[in-house]
Amino acid sequence: MFKKLLGIALVCAGIGAAQAGDPGFYVGGGIGQSHYDDSLTGQIRSAYANNSAYSFVSGSLNDDTDQAWKLFGGYRFLPWLGVEFAWNDLGKVGSNYVLHSQVPATNANANIFGHYDIGGPSATVFGELDFNDRSSAMLRVGLYNAQIDYTETGTGADGLAHRFSNDSDSTELTYGLGLNVRVTPNWDVRLDWDRYTDVGRRFGLGNDTNGRFDHIDLVSMSVAYRFGQ
């Protein structure tokens, strides 16, 4: 997907004519693909390392990518400096882990499926460097409020249906790079890579510690409209 998006952006770089970083307000939106780092299995294994009731058998992140999207708006104070606010939906991923009950009366496996739905707002400051009068590079850094909707389903070691859910949020660092192409005086096309760090809380046996992703990456293609051009 990244190669396709890059190709579209480079084609757009060949058309249009205006200063790439004129000051002013803009709004836009984009779609792309998110990628979740897979450190979850190690977290689950560690959480049950010294547990007297259950021993860890296996675990995996079933699918570490999903479709994602974002809506954003911002203001360029100077041709090379601005701020941007966005809502980022990073999609959904699933996990699975198996535990073996060490209680003699049960002595069976629990098979648990986790479902993560992650999104939230971000606020970033960006610097912009013009390559020419049509294209520029952007560097963003700021904060992201990761809002996590977590649900567990499956079968407990007692053979009964298992279900658990928890919502949580945390504010962490986000940063990214972008290629911005001025197609017309009012319309831009953007190819972005963004990283959202330390999303969630490390997996534990409490109700609010259902897994942390060291980072989630989003590659997206966006269009943006500039006001007053």
C-alpha positions as CSV (number, residue, x, y, z in Angstrom):
1,M,0.0,0.0,0.0
2,F,2.8,2.4,0.9
3,K,4.3,2.1,-2.6
4,K,1.0,2.8,-4.3
5,L,0.3,5.9,-2.1
6,L,3.8,7.2,-2.8
7,G,3.3,6.8,-6.5
8,I,0.1,8.8,-6.5
9,A,1.7,11.6,-4.5
10,L,4.7,11.8,-6.9
11,V,2.3,12.0,-9.9
12,C,0.4,14.8,-8.2
13,A,3.8,16.6,-7.7
14,G,4.0,17.2,-11.4
15,I,0.9,19.4,-11.6
16,G,-0.3,22.7,-9.9
17,A,1.6,25.9,-9.2
18,A,1.6,27.9,-6.0
19,Q,3.7,28.3,-2.9
20,A,3.6,25.0,-1.0
21,G,3.5,26.5,2.5
22,D,1.4,29.7,2.3
23,P,0.0,30.7,5.8
24,G,-3.7,30.2,6.6
25,F,-6.3,27.7,7.7
26,Y,-6.9,24.3,6.2
27,V,-9.0,21.1,6.7
28,G,-8.8,17.6,5.3
29,G,-9.2,13.9,5.7
30,G,-7.5,10.7,4.7
31,I,-7.6,6.9,4.7
32,G,-4.8,4.4,5.0
33,Q,-3.6,1.4,6.9
34,S,-2.5,1.0,10.6
35,H,0.1,-1.4,11.8
36,Y,0.3,-2.6,15.4
37,D,3.6,-3.7,16.9
38,D,3.4,-7.3,18.3
39,S,4.7,-7.2,21.9
40,L,1.4,-8.5,23.4
41,T,2.3,-12.2,23.7
42,G,5.4,-11.4,25.9
43,Q,3.2,-9.2,28.1
44,I,0.7,-11.9,28.7
45,R,3.4,-14.5,29.4
46,S,5.0,-12.2,31.9
47,A,1.7,-11.5,33.7
48,Y,1.1,-15.2,34.3
49,A,4.7,-16.2,35.0
50,N,4.2,-16.7,38.8
51,N,0.5,-17.2,38.9
52,S,-0.7,-20.1,41.0
53,A,-4.1,-20.5,39.3
54,Y,-3.1,-20.4,35.6
55,S,-0.1,-21.1,33.5
56,F,0.5,-19.5,30.1
57,V,0.2,-21.9,27.1
58,S,0.2,-19.7,23.9
59,G,-0.7,-16.3,22.6
60,S,-0.7,-14.2,19.4
61,L,-1.9,-11.0,17.8
62,N,-4.3,-12.4,15.2
63,D,-4.1,-9.5,12.8
64,D,-1.6,-6.6,13.2
65,T,-3.0,-4.4,10.4
66,D,-6.4,-2.7,9.7
67,Q,-7.9,0.1,7.6
68,A,-7.7,3.4,9.4
69,W,-8.7,7.1,8.7
70,K,-8.3,10.6,10.1
71,L,-9.9,14.0,9.9
72,F,-7.8,17.1,10.6
73,G,-7.6,20.9,10.6
74,G,-4.8,23.3,11.1
75,Y,-3.2,26.6,10.7
76,R,0.1,27.7,9.2
77,F,1.4,30.7,11.1
78,L,4.4,31.0,8.8
79,P,5.2,29.2,5.5
80,W,7.3,26.8,7.5
81,L,5.4,26.5,10.9
82,G,1.9,25.5,12.0
83,V,-0.3,23.5,14.3
84,E,-2.7,20.6,13.4
85,F,-5.6,19.0,15.3
86,A,-6.9,15.6,14.2
87,W,-9.2,12.8,15.0
88,N,-7.4,9.5,14.3
89,D,-9.2,6.1,14.0
90,L,-6.5,3.4,14.1
91,G,-8.9,0.5,13.4
92,K,-9.3,-2.8,15.2
93,V,-7.0,-5.7,16.0
94,G,-7.6,-9.1,17.7
95,S,-5.6,-11.2,20.1
96,N,-5.8,-14.8,21.3
97,Y,-4.3,-16.5,24.3
98,V,-4.6,-19.8,26.0
99,L,-4.2,-20.5,29.7
100,H,-4.1,-23.8,31.5
101,S,-5.9,-24.0,34.9
102,Q,-3.7,-25.5,37.6
103,V,-6.7,-26.0,39.9
104,P,-7.2,-29.8,40.2
105,A,-10.9,-29.6,40.1
106,T,-10.8,-27.9,36.7
107,N,-7.5,-28.9,35.0
108,A,-8.5,-27.5,31.6
109,N,-7.7,-24.7,29.3
110,A,-9.2,-21.2,29.0
111,N,-9.3,-19.9,25.4
112,I,-9.6,-16.1,25.3
113,F,-10.0,-13.7,22.4
114,G,-9.3,-10.0,22.8
115,H,-10.6,-7.2,20.6
116,Y,-9.0,-3.8,20.5
117,D,-10.7,-0.7,19.0
118,I,-8.4,2.4,19.2
119,G,-8.9,6.0,18.2
120,G,-8.7,9.5,19.6
121,P,-7.7,13.1,19.1
122,S,-4.2,14.5,18.5
123,A,-2.6,18.0,18.7
124,T,0.7,18.5,16.9
125,V,3.1,21.2,15.9
126,F,4.7,20.9,12.4
127,G,7.6,22.3,10.5
128,E,7.4,22.4,6.7
129,L,10.3,22.5,4.2
130,D,9.5,23.5,0.6
131,F,11.2,21.4,-2.2
132,N,9.8,23.7,-4.9
133,D,6.6,25.8,-5.5
134,R,4.5,22.6,-5.6
135,S,5.8,20.2,-2.9
136,S,7.1,20.2,0.6
137,A,8.0,17.9,3.5
138,M,6.4,18.0,6.9
139,L,7.7,16.9,10.3
140,R,5.0,16.7,13.1
141,V,5.4,16.1,16.8
142,G,2.8,16.4,19.6
143,L,0.4,14.5,21.8
144,Y,-2.3,11.8,21.1
145,N,-5.1,10.7,23.5
146,A,-5.5,7.0,22.8
147,Q,-9.0,5.9,23.6
148,I,-9.2,2.1,23.8
149,D,-12.4,0.0,23.7
150,Y,-11.3,-3.5,24.8
151,T,-13.5,-6.6,24.9
152,E,-12.7,-10.3,25.7
153,T,-14.7,-13.3,24.7
154,G,-14.1,-17.0,24.8
155,T,-14.4,-20.0,27.0
156,G,-13.1,-20.3,30.6
157,A,-11.3,-23.3,32.1
158,D,-14.6,-24.3,33.7
159,G,-16.2,-24.6,30.2
160,L,-18.4,-21.6,30.6
161,A,-18.6,-18.6,28.3
162,H,-16.2,-15.8,29.2
163,R,-16.8,-12.1,28.5
164,F,-15.1,-9.0,29.8
165,S,-14.9,-5.4,28.6
166,N,-13.0,-2.3,29.6
167,D,-12.5,1.3,28.3
168,S,-9.4,3.3,29.0
169,D,-7.5,6.2,27.7
170,S,-4.0,7.7,28.0
171,T,-2.2,10.7,26.5
172,E,1.2,9.9,24.8
173,L,3.7,11.1,22.3
174,T,3.0,11.1,18.5
175,Y,5.2,12.1,15.7
176,G,5.3,11.7,11.9
177,L,6.5,12.7,8.5
178,G,4.6,13.8,5.4
179,L,4.9,14.7,1.7
180,N,2.6,17.6,0.8
181,V,1.7,18.3,-2.9
182,R,-0.1,21.5,-4.0
183,V,-2.4,20.4,-6.7
184,T,-4.3,23.7,-7.1
185,P,-4.1,26.9,-5.1
186,N,-6.8,25.5,-2.7
187,W,-6.3,21.7,-2.8
188,D,-3.4,19.6,-1.5
189,V,-2.6,15.9,-1.6
190,R,-0.7,14.5,1.4
191,L,1.1,11.2,2.0
192,D,1.7,10.8,5.7
193,W,3.4,8.4,8.1
194,D,2.5,8.8,11.7
195,R,3.6,6.9,14.8
196,Y,1.5,6.7,18.1
197,T,3.6,5.5,21.0
198,D,2.9,3.6,24.2
199,V,-0.8,3.1,23.5
200,G,-2.6,1.4,26.4
201,R,-1.4,-0.1,29.6
202,R,0.9,-3.2,29.9
203,F,-1.1,-6.4,30.2
204,G,-1.7,-7.4,33.7
205,L,-4.3,-9.2,35.9
206,G,-6.2,-6.0,36.8
207,N,-9.3,-4.7,35.1
208,D,-7.6,-1.8,33.4
209,T,-4.3,-3.4,32.2
210,N,-5.3,-5.3,29.0
211,G,-2.3,-4.7,26.8
212,R,0.0,-2.0,25.6
213,F,1.2,-1.4,22.1
214,D,4.7,0.1,22.1
215,H,3.7,1.9,18.9
216,I,1.0,1.9,16.2
217,D,2.0,3.2,12.7
218,L,-0.4,4.8,10.3
219,V,0.4,5.3,6.6
220,S,-2.3,7.4,4.9
221,M,-3.2,9.4,1.8
222,S,-5.2,12.6,2.5
223,V,-6.7,15.6,0.7
224,A,-6.7,19.0,2.3
225,Y,-8.5,22.3,1.4
226,R,-6.9,25.6,2.1
227,F,-9.1,28.6,2.9
228,G,-8.6,32.1,1.4
229,Q,-6.2,31.2,-1.4
